[in-house]
Amino acid sequence: MKNPMGTWRAFWRLAPASRRLAIEAAAGLAATRVGLRFAGLRQWKSLLGRRVVRKVSPSTGTEITAAREIVRIQEAVSRHLTWHPSCLERSLALWWQLNRRGIPAEMRVGARKEAGRFEAHAWVEVGNVVLNDSGETHQHFAPFDGSILSLET
């Protein structure tokens, strides 16, 4: 069982900017869970997309380092929620957090047929760097061409 007091102590030991990121990640994950249920992927992503900064320049090493820190915090937050966010929920929330900081992230969705079952997986990339996927999971899924955002237009 998790130690709630230890979790709170660890939270308060974070730098103020990291605490804000953690709160934002928790809010983004919760809102995305509800948004996907009630609005669906297309409408929810469109709504999130209105609240981001568009940047077309290529990613820099500094942006990837900042993105990895956001991923680290989101993963820690995810471990302490009362539900286990899906890869789609985590990816949408991460895509939103990165893009609202001007980090040009792309959300990818891939699919495969495994043992007669259709399976899908979502992940986020900055440049060609996969951020929120453990190991090489995404490599076992055939990604749809382009980003999800461009698929919707």
N, C-alpha and C positions, 0 to 999 in steps of 0.2 A: 504494500500500500504506500502511496506517496505521502510525504510529510508536508502538509500544507504550510506549516510555520517555516520550514526550511525553504520552501518555494518562495514565500513572501520575503524572507531575509535575502535570498539570492536576488530577487527582483529589486529590492531597495538598494542593493550593493551596486547595481548597474549604473553606468553614467546616465545623466538625465536624457541625453539623446537616444540612448539604447532603450531606456524605459518608454520613451515616446514611441519608438519603433515597435516595441512589444505590445503596447496598448493598441496601436494602429493595426498590427498584425491580428490581434485577437478580434478587434472590431471588424476588420476586413474579412476574416474567416467566418465569423458569425453572420455577417450581412450576406456574404456569398452563399452560405448554406441556405439561408432563407430565400435569397434572390433567385437562386437556381430552381428551388422548389416552386416558387410562385410565378416567376417570369420566364424561366427557361434560359438556356445558354445564350441564344442569340440576343434576346432583349437585355439580359443582365449584363453581358459583355458590352453591349452598345451603351448602356447606362454608365458603366464603369469607364468606358472609353471617353465619355464626355468630361470626365474629371481628371484627365491626364495632360501632361505637357508633351507635345509632339516634337520629336527631335529626329532629324534624318541623318545626322553625321554618324560615322562609324564609332563603335565603342572604343574606349581607351582602357588601358590597364587599371587606371584609377577607378573607372566606372565598374569594372568587373570586380575589383576588390570591394567596393561599396556594396555591390549586388550580393556578393558572397556573405557579407556581414548581415544583410537583410535576410537572406536565406537562413543563416545560422539562428537568428533570433526567431524567425517564423517557425523553424523546426522545434525550437525549445518551447515556444508558446503552444504549438500543436500537441506536444506531449502532455500538457497540463490542462487541456480542454476536457469537457465532460463527454465529448464524442471524438471519434477518429475521423478527421477530415479526409475526404477522398483526394486522389491526385488532381482531379478537375478543380475541386474547391481550393486546394493549396496553390495550384498553378494560376488560377484566375486572381486570387488575392495577391499573389506575388507579382504577377504581371501588372496589376494596378499599382502596387506599392512602388515598383521600379519606374514605371512610366510617369507616375506623378512627380518623380524626382528628375525627370528628363533622361533617364537611362533607357535607351532604345531596346526594350525587350520584346521578344516575340513568343507568343504562346503556341505550342505545337500539340497536335493530337494525332496519334497513330492508332492503327488497328491491326488485328491479326485474328486468325481463326485457329483456335487451339482445341484439340480433341472435340471437334464439331461445334464448339462454342465461339461466338463472336466476342472478342475482348477489345477494349480501347484503353488508351493510356494518354495522359496529358503531362507536359513538362514545359519549362520556360528556358529560352536561350537568349543570351546577350552575345551578339556577334555569332560565332559558331560554338560558343561555350555553353554547355548544358549546365544549368544551375541547380535545379531541385530534383534531381533524379539520382537515386541511390545506385551506384555502380553503373552498369550498362543496360539497365532495364529498357530504356527507350530504344535501344538497338534491336530489340526483339519485336518491335512494332513498325509497320510500314507507315511513315508519316504521310498525311494528306499533303498535296503540293501547296506550297505557300503557307502563310500564317493563317490562323483562324480568322483574324480580322479581315484579311483579303478574301477569304472564302465567302464572307458574308456580304461583300459588296457586289 
